[in-house]
Amino acid sequence: MPQKIAAGNWKMNGTLEAVPEAGAIAAASGAVETILCPPATLIGPLTLAAQGTDLRIGGQSCHPAASGAHTGDISAAMLADAGATYCITGHSERRADHGESDDDVRAQTEAAWAAGLRAILCIGETLEQREAGETLDVLTAQLEGSLPGGATEENTIIAYEPVWAIGTGKVASPDQVAEVHDALRDHVGPEMSLLYGGSVKAGNAAELFALTNVDGALVGGASLKAADFVPIVEALAAS
């Protein structure tokens, strides 16, 4: 059976004042794999806060190279050195804001593996692509272009995040989520965890987790506070 996973992406949010939130989330973790991906500045402090608990820490992106003249970037080995055990790759905000292509995402995923990190590889369609009936074609192309050979449930998690639902308050309908996740399951096999992301909150988590082939969530804003994120973790544990 695929592993149940609740992952939080803090994006460009959080300073040292947020560390107690991670501690409260850590105290509630354990029933399912629980991950927080804070800004790189907080990976070390959150790793310390999570010591002795089941909470895992991840990075939000990595450069494909192990080192070099890449001002402002961070390598997968640096993330691991700071305490991360996971790394998000291919998030739509990276694809859009930084022009990252499928080839870039594949290289980053391979770099994460080389550093001993488990990749959380994101794919998702825009509203225009969905309205044009292109969703499954777009996602299949992204997956085939971004996912390196050798991907297994041990080194990779797939996160479906419709671009039009990220941070908008809109959530794909259960039928829409089920259609995509069923297609992804056929593509990646029975063991790899498939996460849904896109305005996941405590109020809709249970309905999403009840769907076949939804093994958890990649959560944005609702992961910043323990009061918001812990109920999502608990809903997944109960599913």
Protein Blocks (a to p, Z undefined) as FASTA:
>chain_A
ZZddddddekjgddfklmmmmmmmmmmgojbccdddddfklmmmmmmmmgoiabdcddfb
dcfbfbdcdehiacfklmmmnopabdcehiaklmmmnopafklmmmmmmmmmmnopacdd
dddddfklmmnopmmmmmmmmmmmmmcghiafkloccddddfklgonlpacdfklmmmmm
mmmmmmnojkbccddeehiafklmmmmmmpghiabdcdfklmmpmklmmmmmmmmmmZZ
